[in-house]
Each structure stands twice: as structure tokens, then as C-alpha cells.
Amino acid sequence: MSDNASRNLLLGFLSGALVGGVFALLYAPKPGSELRGDIKRRGGEFAGDVDEYLQDAQEKAKHLINEGKEKSSAIISDAKKRADALLHDAEDILSGARGRVSEEGDKLKTAFKAGMDAYKEERDKDTDGDTEAPAS
């Protein structure tokens, strides 16, 4: 039961008791001492009912609070597990990406070196060919 519904129930209970008491006094008049005795007795009953209602409400509130704590603990635990799994997956992805970048970098270095070697060979051929005297 929600807090607002509990308040409404208590307010309705108190209002009903008050209206009932007024009607009892108006329609069943008694001598003063007897009326005062009835008022004390009914007041005591009413106080006992209110105490019982408040104790019941406190028990329900404690139960709801404990239930909420248990559910929130379960949700937090589940969220931590999921976050850990996501972090592990992200680390795996990054590790794989690093390996591929390293491999591609090595391939690029090898290709660049091969290109530079080929360029030097061609340049050396051209240089060797220029030093020979042209035939006349």
C-alpha cells in the first residue's frame, strides 16, 4: 500500500469515528457521567485501534523497505556483472585491433622498404649506365 493511500485510509478512519461519535451523542443522549464514561471508553478503543493500525503500517513499511533493499542489491549486482562483461569484451576488441594494427604496420614497413630498395636499384642502374661513354 502506498504512503498516500495509507494516509487516506487513516484520514477516512478518523473522520468516520468522529462523525459516528457525534451522531451517537445526538441520537442517544445519556446523563453526563454516563456520557463521559462512554467517551473515555470509546476514546480508549479508538486509541487502541490507531496504535494497532500504526504498528501494522510500520511492519508493512519495514517489509517494503527490506524488499526494496534486496531488489536494489540484486539490480546493482547484475549491473556490475554486465559492466565487467562489457569491459572484458572491450579489452578483447582493443587487443585484437592492436594486433591487426601492428600486423598492418609491419606490412607497410616491409612494402616501404621494398619500394626504397627497388628505387635504389633503379637509380644505381641509371647511374651506372650514365658513366659509360656513349658510342660515337
JOBEL-V730046 format. One record per residue. RES is the residue in one letter. SS is DSSP state (@ for helix, = for strand, . for the rest). PHI is phi in whole degrees, -180 to 180 (NA if undefined). BURIAL is 1 if it has 24 or more other C-alpha atoms within 12 Angstrom, else 0. Layout:
RES;SS;PHI;BURIAL
RES;SS;PHI;BURIAL
This chain:
M;.;NA;0
S;.;-76;0
D;@;-61;0
N;@;-66;0
A;@;-66;0
S;@;-64;0
R;@;-63;0
N;@;-63;0
L;@;-65;0
L;@;-64;0
L;@;-63;0
G;@;-65;0
F;@;-62;0
L;@;-64;0
S;@;-63;0
G;@;-62;0
A;@;-65;0
L;@;-65;0
V;@;-64;0
G;@;-62;0
G;@;-64;0
V;@;-64;0
F;@;-64;0
A;@;-63;0
L;@;-68;0
L;@;-72;0
Y;@;-99;0
A;.;-134;0
P;.;-66;0
K;.;-132;0
P;.;-64;0
G;@;-52;0
S;@;-67;0
E;@;-67;0
L;@;-64;0
R;@;-63;0
G;@;-62;0
D;@;-63;0
I;@;-62;0
K;@;-63;0
R;@;-63;0
R;@;-68;0
G;@;-61;0
G;@;-64;0
E;@;-63;0
F;@;-62;1
A;@;-62;0
G;@;-64;0
D;@;-64;0
V;@;-65;0
D;@;-61;0
E;@;-63;0
Y;@;-63;0
L;@;-65;0
Q;@;-64;0
D;@;-63;0
A;@;-64;0
Q;@;-64;0
E;@;-62;0
K;@;-64;0
A;@;-64;0
K;@;-61;0
H;@;-62;0
L;@;-65;0
I;@;-65;0
N;@;-64;0
E;@;-63;0
G;@;-64;0
K;@;-63;0
E;@;-63;0
K;@;-66;0
S;@;-67;0
S;@;-63;0
A;@;-65;0
I;@;-66;0
I;@;-64;0
S;@;-61;0
D;@;-63;0
A;@;-64;0
K;@;-63;0
K;@;-62;0
R;@;-66;0
A;@;-64;0
D;@;-62;0
A;@;-64;0
L;@;-65;0
L;@;-63;0
H;@;-63;0
D;@;-62;0
A;@;-64;0
E;@;-64;0
D;@;-63;0
I;@;-64;0
L;@;-64;0
S;@;-62;0
G;@;-63;0
A;@;-66;0
R;@;-61;0
G;@;-63;0
R;@;-67;0
V;@;-63;0
S;@;-63;0
E;@;-63;0
E;@;-67;0
G;@;-64;0
D;@;-63;0
K;@;-62;0
L;@;-65;0
K;@;-61;0
T;@;-62;0
A;@;-65;0
F;@;-64;0
K;@;-64;0
A;@;-64;0
G;@;-63;0
M;@;-65;0
D;@;-64;0
A;@;-65;0
Y;@;-63;0
K;@;-64;0
E;@;-62;0
E;@;-65;0
R;@;-64;0
D;@;-65;0
K;@;-63;0
D;@;-65;0
T;@;-69;0
D;@;-67;0
G;@;-71;0
D;@;-76;0
T;@;-78;0
E;.;-74;0
A;.;-76;0
P;.;-70;0
A;.;-78;0
S;.;-120;0
